[in-house]
């Protein structure tokens, strides 16, 4: 049975779950994501952010790494701006320059938290493997280092150098986390054992295991795919002067809702950043050996997958249906006209991309409109966009519009040099050809969500994009000898958040 608790930032239950020092300035956290096979990082990164910021102890910035070799050459996080780095990433290798900057950051006293499948990343990067202690998959085997497990009979950790692949897990089930060191700042004040809700229990991890201290283990029965051995699930590693907290918990949103994951993540992140943990005691009602406690946030609107209700209050029409008052054309020679309450954009042969842009800028908002595009024409709507000072070129996030099967609803970095901001594009048919299509877009903080005809298409966080700018209706440039094509918009409304 799962015990479900409602968790609010200011709520208490007669005990303190996340009672960090009120006087302390928020610790600056950098989360990097962008790719993670078999793990829905687009959903888990917002959850990590909500958990960390909801404690009141952390201020989070998210960076999404590109999955294009050319763009990756420009990926250079400024680690030194942050107290701790949290990885939710398992994608392309970083450049040697970025790797060296990261190694220097950690060795000089920086903090690092590896969450679940982040220990699958960078199998060919020796220093990264030293930082995480143990890792899995990516071709890891006995050459990568030993298996490390707790031996009940010997009452100590043992290293197993026998041949075999690195990385395995069984079915997602609840499992008991057993603390092996009750004196470390991360585990001090916790119950000696507590259940984690349904999660992947990583097993057969192997690696250098240097300067590594295992705080807790868990065991899964072979009947559900486990090894039956006490596998490490929480560990710390010292790398130079830096501190690393490695948790194998947190496969998905269900796993991240577990109190075991959330409490240890918060304590481990603070320790990695400062070497201390200001929350000393966690009540046994929160971490229980009898029940897998699940913490449910009350601010569900921030993590909802449901499209905003377009018939609710607060919506403002930004196209009057008669003329382009409040709008200005930028770039290109495509034409825009008004017919029967519809904005009709028509291509011009030889013209670059054209944009009809709002004169007002918007920050956090929800946007809805209906659109219909001719087959063969690629279009889009700019959000939070601007113009370059030297050329006047429109740039910024663009929500794609094109006939199906296509990339409608995904987000492109128009004139940013970054290409697609949406790394995964599985939904190809939310847009319906030869009819009006209802788009709903929410832009809040670094998060962009899109829906077409009620189907969620994209939910991403992009720390590099602008947080404020105009909305623009794009008519794409066309090749000579093609077209003309038209795209039509109507019922264009905004609700500012």
For each residue, the residues with C-beta under 8 A, 3 or more apart:
1: 291
2: 197 291 292 293 294
3: 288 291 292 293 294
4: 294 296
5: 13 259 286 293 294 295 296
6: 11 296 298
7: 11 17 54 295 296 297 298
8: 11 297 298 299
9: 54 56
10:
11: 6 7 8 298
12: 15 16 17
13: 5 17 283 285 286
14: 283
15: 12 281 282 283 285 286
16: 12 19 279 281 283
17: 7 12 13 259 263 282 283 286 295
18: 54 55 56 57 263 266 279
19: 16 278 279
20: 24 55 56 57 270 278 279
21: 24 57 278
22: 56
23:
24: 20 21 27 57 278
25:
26: 56 57 58 59
27: 24 57 58 59 83 84 269 270 273 274
28: 58 59 61 81 82 83 84
29: 52 58 59 60 61 82 83 84 85 86 269 273
30: 60 61 62 63 77 79 81 82 84 85 86
31: 45 48 49 60 61 62 63 85 86 87 88
32: 62 63 64 65 77 85 86 87 88 89
33: 36 41 42 45 62 63 64 65 88 89 461
34: 41 64 65 66 67 89 91 423
35: 41 65 67 89 90 91 92 423
36: 33 39 40 41 88 89 90 91 117 118
37: 90 117
38: 117
39: 36 44 90 116 117 251 252
40: 36 43 44 252 253
41: 33 34 35 36 44 45 88 89
42: 33 45 46 424 458 459 460 461
43: 40 46 47 252 253 459
44: 39 40 41 47 48 88 250 252 253 256
45: 31 33 41 42 48 49 62 88 461
46: 42 43 49 50 302 303 447 459 461
47: 43 44 50 51 253 256 303
48: 31 44 45 51 52 60 86 88 115 256 265
49: 31 45 46 52 53 60 62 461
50: 46 47 53 54 297 299 302 303
51: 47 48 54 55 256 262 265 266
52: 29 48 49 55 57 58 60 86 265 266 269
53: 49 50 56 58 59 60
54: 7 9 18 50 51 297 299
55: 18 20 51 52 58 266
56: 9 18 20 22 26 53
57: 18 20 21 24 26 27 52 266 270 278
58: 26 27 28 29 52 53 55 269
59: 26 27 28 29 53
60: 29 30 31 48 49 52 53
61: 28 29 30 31 82 446 463
62: 30 31 32 33 45 49 446 461 462 463
63: 30 31 32 33 77 463 464
64: 32 33 34 421 423 460 461 462 463 464
65: 32 33 34 35 72 75 89 91 92 94
66: 34 71 72 74 75 92 418 419 423
67: 34 35 72 91 92 423
68: 71 72 419
69: 72 73 92
70: 73
71: 66 68 74 75 417 418 419
72: 65 66 67 68 69 75 92 93 94 95
73: 69 70 95
74: 66 71 417
75: 65 66 71 72 94 95 98
76: 95 97 98 101
77: 30 32 63 85 98 101 102
78: 81
79: 30 82 85 101 102 105 110
80: 105 110
81: 28 30 78
82: 28 29 30 61 79 85 110
83: 27 28 29 110 111 273 274
84: 27 28 29 30 110 111 112 113 269 272 273
85: 29 30 31 32 77 79 82 102 105 110 111 112 113
86: 29 30 31 32 48 52 112 113 115 269
87: 31 32 112 113 114 115 118 121
88: 31 32 33 36 41 44 45 48 115 118
89: 32 33 34 35 36 41 65 118 121
90: 35 36 37 39 117 118 120 121
91: 34 35 36 65 67 121
92: 35 65 66 67 69 72
93: 72 99 122 124 125
94: 65 72 75 98 99 102 122
95: 72 73 75 76 98 99
96: 99 100
97: 76 100 101
98: 75 76 77 94 95 101 102
99: 93 94 95 96 102 103 125 127 128
100: 96 97 103 104
101: 76 77 79 97 98 104 105
102: 77 79 85 94 98 99 105 106
103: 99 100 106 107 127
104: 100 101 107 108
105: 79 80 85 101 102 108 110 242
106: 102 103 110 111 112 131 239 240 242 244
107: 103 104 239 240 241 242
108: 104 105 240 241 242
109: 240 241 242
110: 79 80 82 83 84 85 105 106 242
111: 83 84 85 106 242 243 244 245 269 271 272 273 274
112: 84 85 86 87 106 131 239 242 243 244 245 272
113: 84 85 86 87 244 245 246 247 265 268 269 272
114: 87 118 119 131 132 244 245 246 247
115: 48 86 87 88 118 247 250 265
116: 39 119 200 202 247 248 249 250 251 255
117: 36 37 38 39 90 120 121 251
118: 36 87 88 89 90 114 115 121 132
119: 114 116 132 134 135 136 202 205 246 248
120: 90 117 123 135 136 137 138 167
121: 87 89 90 91 117 118 128 135 138
122: 93 94 125 128 129 138
123: 120 129 135 137 138 139 140 144
124: 93 138
125: 93 99 122 128 129
126: 129 130
127: 99 103 130 131 239
128: 99 121 122 125 131 132
129: 122 123 125 126 132 135 144 145 207 208
130: 126 127 133 207 208 210 211 237 239
131: 106 112 114 127 128 237 239 242 244
132: 114 118 119 128 129 135 207 237 244 246
133: 130 207 208 209 210 211 212 235 237 244 246
134: 119 145 148 205 206 207 209 212 232 235 246
135: 119 120 121 123 129 132 138 140 144 166 167 205 206 207
136: 119 120 140 166 167 168 202 204 205 206
137: 120 123 140 166 167
138: 120 121 122 123 124 135 167
139: 123
140: 123 135 136 137 144 165 166 167 206 207
141: 144 163 164 165 166 206
142: 145 146 161 162 163 164 206
143:
144: 123 129 135 140 141 166 206 207 208
145: 129 134 142 206 207 208 209
146: 142 159 160 161 206 209
147: 159 160 162 164 204 205 206
148: 134 157 158 159 160 205 206 209 212 214 232
149: 157 158 160 217 229 230 231 232
150: 156 157 158 180 214 217 229 230 232
151: 154 155 156 157 158 230
152: 155 230
153:
154: 151 158
155: 151 152
156: 150 151
157: 148 149 150 151 180 214
158: 148 149 150 151 154
159: 146 147 148 209
160: 146 147 148 149
161: 142 146
162: 142 147
163: 141 142
164: 141 142 147 204 206
165: 140 141 168 204
166: 135 136 137 140 141 144 204 205 206 207
167: 120 135 136 137 138 140 202 204 205
168: 136 165 202 203 204 227
169: 200 201 202 203 225
170: 173 200 201 203 220 224 225 226
171: 224 225
172: 198 199 200 251 254 255
173: 170 198 199 201 220 224
174: 195 196 197 198 199 292
175: 195 196 199 201 218 219 220
176: 193 194 195 196 218 219 289
177: 193 194 195 196 216 217 218 233 234 249 260
178: 192 193 216 217 218 219 230
179: 182 187 190 191 192 193 215 216
180: 150 157 214 215 216 217
181: 184 187 213 214 215
182: 179 187 188 190 192
183: 187 188
184: 181 187 188 213 215 236
185: 188 267 271 275 276 277
186: 215 234 236 245 264 267 268 271 277
187: 179 181 182 183 184 190 215 216 234 267
188: 182 183 184 185 277 280
189: 279 280 281 282
190: 179 182 187 194 263 282 287
191: 179 194 282 284 287 288 289
192: 178 179 182
193: 176 177 178 179 289
194: 176 177 190 191 259 260 287 288 289
195: 174 175 176 177 260 288 289 290 291 292 293
196: 174 175 176 177 199 218 249 255 258 260 261 292
197: 2 174 254 255 257 258 260 261 292 293 294
198: 172 173 174 254 255 292
199: 172 173 174 175 196 249 250 251 254 255 258 261
200: 116 169 170 172 251 255
201: 169 170 173 175 218 220 226 231 233 248
202: 116 119 136 167 168 169 205 231 233 248
203: 168 169 170 220 226 227 229 231
204: 136 147 164 165 166 167 168 227 231
205: 119 134 135 136 147 148 166 167 202 231 232 248
206: 134 135 136 140 141 142 144 145 146 147 148 164 166 209
207: 129 130 132 133 134 135 140 144 145 166
208: 129 130 133 144 145
209: 133 134 145 146 148 159 206 212
210: 130 133 237
211: 130 133 237 238 239
212: 133 134 148 209 235 236 237
213: 181 184 235 236 237
214: 148 150 157 180 181 217 232 234 235
215: 179 180 181 184 186 187 234 235 236
216: 177 178 179 180 187 232 233 234 264
217: 149 150 177 178 180 214 230 231 232 233
218: 175 176 177 178 196 201 230 231 233
219: 175 176 178 226 228 229 230 231
220: 170 173 175 201 203 224 225 226 227 228 231
221: 224 226 228
222: 225 226 227 228
223:
224: 170 171 173 220 221
225: 169 170 171 220 222
226: 170 201 203 219 220 221 222 229
227: 168 203 204 220 222 231
228: 219 220 221 222
229: 149 150 203 219 226
230: 149 150 151 152 178 217 218 219
231: 149 201 202 203 204 205 217 218 219 220 227 248
232: 134 148 149 150 205 214 216 217 235 248
233: 177 201 202 216 217 218 247 248 249
234: 177 186 187 214 215 216 245 246 247 248 249 264 268
235: 133 134 212 213 214 215 232 245 246
236: 184 186 212 213 215 243 244 245 246 268 271
237: 130 131 132 133 210 211 212 213 243 244 246
238: 211 242 243 244
239: 106 107 112 127 130 131 211 242 244
240: 106 107 108 109
241: 107 108 109
242: 105 106 107 108 109 110 111 112 131 238 239
243: 111 112 236 237 238 271 272 273 275
244: 106 111 112 113 114 131 132 133 236 237 238 239 272
245: 111 112 113 114 186 234 235 236 268 269 271 272
246: 113 114 119 132 133 134 234 235 236 237
247: 113 114 115 116 233 234 250 261 264 265 268
248: 116 119 201 202 205 231 232 233 234
249: 116 177 196 199 233 234 255 258 260 261 264 265
250: 44 115 116 199 247 255 256 261 265
251: 39 116 117 172 199 200 254 255
252: 39 40 43 44 255 256
253: 40 43 44 47 256 257
254: 172 197 198 199 251 257 258
255: 116 172 196 197 198 199 200 249 250 251 252 258 261
256: 44 47 48 51 250 252 253 261 262
257: 197 253 254 261 262 294 295 296
258: 196 197 199 249 254 255 261 262 292 293 294 295
259: 5 17 194 262 263 286 287 293 294 295
260: 177 194 195 196 197 249 263 264 287 292 293
261: 196 197 199 247 249 250 255 256 257 258 264 265
262: 51 256 257 258 259 265 266 295
263: 17 18 190 259 260 266 267 282 286 287
264: 186 216 234 247 249 260 261 267 268
265: 48 51 52 113 115 247 249 250 261 262 268 269
266: 18 51 52 55 57 262 263 269 270 279
267: 185 186 187 263 264 270 271 277 279
268: 113 186 234 236 245 247 264 265 271 272
269: 27 29 52 58 84 86 111 113 245 265 266 272 273
270: 20 27 57 266 267 273 274 276 277 278 279
271: 111 185 186 236 243 245 267 268 274 275 276 277
272: 84 111 112 113 243 244 245 268 269
273: 27 29 83 84 111 243 269 270
274: 27 83 111 270 271
275: 185 243 271
276: 185 270 271
277: 185 186 188 267 270 271 280
278: 19 20 21 24 57 270
279: 16 18 19 20 189 266 267 270 282
280: 188 189 277
281: 15 16 189
282: 15 17 189 190 191 263 279 286 287
283: 13 14 15 16 17 286 287
284: 191 287 288
285: 13 15 288 293
286: 5 13 15 17 259 263 282 283 293
287: 190 191 194 259 260 263 282 283 284 293
288: 3 191 194 195 284 285 291 292 293
289: 176 191 193 194 195
290: 195
291: 1 2 3 195 288
292: 2 3 174 195 196 197 198 258 260 288
293: 2 3 5 195 197 258 259 260 285 286 287 288
294: 2 3 4 5 197 257 258 259
295: 5 7 17 257 258 259 262
296: 4 5 6 7 257
297: 7 8 50 54 300 302 303
298: 6 7 8 11
299: 8 50 54 302 303
300: 297 303 304
301: 304
302: 46 50 297 299 444
303: 46 47 50 297 299 300
304: 300 301
305: 456 459
306:
307: 310 440 451 454 456
308: 312 366 368 440 442 495
309: 312
310: 307 315 368 438 440 493
311:
312: 308 309 315 495
313:
314: 495 496
315: 310 312 368 493 494 495
316: 493 494 495 496
317: 320 491 492 493
318: 326 358 360 471 492 493 494
319: 326 327 343 489 490 492
320: 317 323 325 326
321: 338 341 490
322: 325 338 341
323: 320 338
324: 327 328 329 336 338 343 356
325: 320 322
326: 318 319 320 358 359 360
327: 319 324 356 357 358 359
328: 324 356 357 359
329: 324 332 336 354 355 356 357
330: 354 355 356 357 387 392 394 472
331: 352 353 354 355 392 393 394
332: 329 348 351 352 353 354 355 475 477
333: 348 350 351 354
334: 345 346 347 348 351 354 475
335: 345 346 348
336: 324 329 343 344 345 346 354 356 473 475
337: 343 344 346
338: 321 322 323 324 341 342 343 344
339: 342 344
340:
341: 321 322 338 490
342: 338 339 488 489 490
343: 319 324 336 337 338 356 473 488 489 490 492
344: 336 337 338 339 486 487 488
345: 334 335 336 354 356 379 473 474 475 486 487 488 489
346: 334 335 336 337 475 484 485 486
347: 334 351 377 475 476 477 478 483 484 485 486
348: 332 333 334 335 351 354 484
349: 478 480 481 482 483 484
350: 333 477 480
351: 332 333 334 347 348 354 477 478
352: 331 332 477
353: 331 332 394 414 474 475 476 477
354: 329 330 331 332 333 334 336 345 348 351 474 475 477
355: 329 330 331 332 382 385 394 472 473 474 475
356: 324 327 328 329 330 336 343 345 472 473
357: 327 328 329 330 382 385 394 470 471 472 473
358: 318 326 327 361 362 470 471 472
359: 326 327 328 470
360: 318 326 470
361: 358 468 469 470
362: 358 365 367 383 384 443 468 469 470 471 494 496
363: 384 467 468 496
364: 443 444 445 496 497
365: 362 442 443 494 495 496 497
366: 308 440 441 442 443 494 495 497
367: 362 381 383 439 440 441 442 443 471 492 493 494 495
368: 308 310 315 438 439 440 441 491 492 493
369: 381 438 439 489 490 491 492 493
370: 436 437 438 439 489 490 491
371: 379 381 401 436 437 439 487 488 489
372: 434 435 436 437 487 488
373: 377 379 401 402 403 485 486 487 488
374: 377 485 486 487
375: 403 433
376: 403 482 483 485
377: 347 373 374 402 475 476 478 483 485 486 487
378: 400 401 402 476
379: 345 371 373 400 401 402 474 475 476 487
380: 398 399 400 401 412 414 474 476
381: 367 369 371 398 399 401 439 441 471 472 473 474
382: 355 357 385 394 396 397 398 414 469 470 471 472 473 474
383: 362 367 396 397 398 399 441 443 448 469 471
384: 362 363 396 397 443 465 466 467 468 469 470
385: 355 357 382 394 395 396 397 398 414 466 469 470 471 472
386: 394 395 396 466 469 470
387: 330 392 393 394 395
388: 391 392 393 395 415
389:
390:
391: 388
392: 330 331 387 388
393: 331 387 388 415
394: 330 331 353 355 357 382 385 386 387 414 415 472
395: 385 386 387 388 413 414 415 416
396: 382 383 384 385 386 413 414 415 416 465 466 469
397: 382 383 384 385 411 412 413 414 421 443 448 462 465 466
398: 380 381 382 383 385 411 412 413 414 474
399: 380 381 383 409 410 411 439 441 448 450 458
400: 378 379 380 406 407 408 409 410 411 412
401: 371 373 378 379 380 381 408 431 439 474 487
402: 373 377 378 379 406 407 408 431
403: 373 375 376 406 408 431 433
404: 408 428 429 430 431 432 433
405: 428 429
406: 400 402 403 428 431
407: 400 402 410 412 420 422 425 428
408: 400 401 402 403 404 430 431 437 452 457
409: 399 400 427 430 431 439 450 451 452 457 458
410: 399 400 407 420 422 425 450 457 458
411: 397 398 399 400 420 421 422 448 450 458 460 462
412: 380 397 398 400 407 419 420 421 422
413: 395 396 397 398 416 417 418 419 420 421 465
414: 353 380 382 385 394 395 396 397 398 474
415: 388 393 394 395 396
416: 395 396 413 465
417: 71 74 413
418: 66 71 413 421 464
419: 66 68 71 412 413
420: 407 410 411 412 413 423 425
421: 64 397 411 412 413 418 448 460 462 465
422: 407 410 411 412 425 458 460
423: 34 35 64 66 67 420
424: 42
425: 407 410 420 422 428
426:
427: 409 430 455 457
428: 404 405 406 407 425
429: 404 405
430: 404 408 409 427 452 453 455 457
431: 401 402 403 404 406 408 409 437 452 453
432: 404 435 437 453
433: 375 403 404
434: 372
435: 372 432
436: 370 371 372 490
437: 370 371 372 408 431 432 452 453
438: 310 368 369 370 452 453 454
439: 367 368 369 370 371 381 399 401 409 450 451 452
440: 307 308 310 366 367 368 450 451
441: 366 367 368 381 383 399 448 449 450 451
442: 308 365 366 367 447 448 449 450
443: 362 364 365 366 367 383 384 397 447 448
444: 302 364 447 497
445: 364 461 467
446: 61 62 461 462 463 465 467
447: 46 442 443 444 459 460 461
448: 383 397 399 411 421 441 442 443 458 459 460 461 462 465
449: 441 442 456 458 459 460
450: 399 409 410 411 439 440 441 442 456 457 458 459
451: 307 409 439 440 441 454 455 456 457
452: 408 409 430 431 437 438 439 455 457
453: 430 431 432 437 438
454: 307 438 451
455: 427 430 451 452
456: 305 307 449 450 451 459
457: 408 409 410 427 430 450 451 452
458: 42 399 409 410 411 422 448 449 450
459: 42 43 46 305 447 448 449 450 456
460: 42 64 411 421 422 447 448 449
461: 33 42 45 46 49 62 64 445 446 447 448
462: 62 64 397 411 421 446 448 465
463: 61 62 63 64 446
464: 63 64 418
465: 384 396 397 413 416 421 446 448 462
466: 384 385 386 396 397 469
467: 363 384 445 446
468: 361 362 363 384
469: 361 362 382 383 384 385 386 396 466
470: 357 358 359 360 361 362 382 384 385 386
471: 318 357 358 362 367 381 382 383 385 494
472: 330 355 356 357 358 381 382 385 394
473: 336 343 345 355 356 357 381 382 487 489
474: 345 353 354 355 379 380 381 382 398 401 414
475: 332 334 336 345 346 347 353 354 355 377 379 487
476: 347 353 377 378 379 380
477: 332 347 350 351 352 353 354
478: 347 349 351 377 482 483 484 485
479: 482
480: 349 350
481: 349
482: 349 376 478 479 485
483: 347 349 376 377 478
484: 346 347 348 349 478
485: 346 347 373 374 376 377 478 482
486: 344 345 346 347 373 374 377
487: 344 345 371 372 373 374 377 379 401 473 475
488: 342 343 344 345 371 372 373
489: 319 342 343 345 369 370 371 473 492
490: 319 321 341 342 343 369 370 436
491: 317 368 369 370
492: 317 318 319 343 367 368 369 489
493: 310 315 316 317 318 367 368 369
494: 315 316 318 362 365 366 367 471
495: 308 312 314 315 316 365 366 367
496: 314 316 362 363 364 365
497: 364 365 366 444
